[in-house]
Amino acid sequence: MTAKPASRAEIGHARRARTRARLVGAATQVFARLGPDAPALEDVASAAGVARGTIYNHFETREALLTAVAIEAAEVIGLEILPLRAWRDPAARLAASLRCYIRRAGAEPEWGWAVVRIAFVAAPLGTRMTENLGQDLREGLESGRFQAASMQAAADIVLGAGILGMRAVLRGEAPPGHAEGVALAVLRGFAVPDAEEVARLPLGLPGLPWAS
């Protein structure tokens, strides 16, 4: 059976999606190198190799592009560590996620710097990350696995430790095993009794050298 030729609208939509992805990829590089405040949209257009006006067809403001980059960065790792969501213990899920973010930053500095430099400007970093963190903290607090003054206080501790842990690795300031150290510190802060064991559980994500 002969496949139906793509319509002009479908071709246009696919081309637009490719251009948008190209712009987000270029913006990731630019923001990682210069930070979220310095670059203008024209800088991103130049890095993507497109006309200056092209970028405005996809993003009206720099903030909109910044948010798109932040969401994309979070979605990428969210899919990579999806198997961890099957773990039943919220403490194990939380610690494993923290470790993966910090380890991936060390393995892929461009991605890591993009996340670190954008995090406090365009947070939260994507729907998937927000929902996963919320689920882990809610289950941990409601079950008594975590002790914290409030949901917001717990989220601030996790996000702050994770971002600063990534930055320490990227700047070459972190000792070996820093990802596990940060996870352990967070779990101890939440009064998890078996924090030492949980913070060092094998991640077991095949195909990801930084999550062995």
Salt bridges, closest charged atoms under 4 A:
GLU63 OE2 - ARG62 NH2 3.67
GLU75 OE1 - ARG128 NE 3.24
GLU80 OE1 - ARG104 NE 2.80
ASP89 OD2 - ARG145 NH2 2.85
GLU108 OE1 - ARG104 NH1 3.25
ASP136 OD1 - ARG85 NH2 2.82
ASP136 OD1 - ARG93 NE 2.72
GLU139 OE1 - ARG93 NH2 2.82
GLU173 OE2 - ARG171 NE 3.14
GLU180 OE2 - ARG99 NE 2.92
GLU180 OE2 - ARG103 NH2 2.73
ASP194 OD1 - ARG145 NH1 2.81
GLU196 OE1 - ARG188 NH2 3.13
GLU196 OE2 - ARG200 NE 3.02
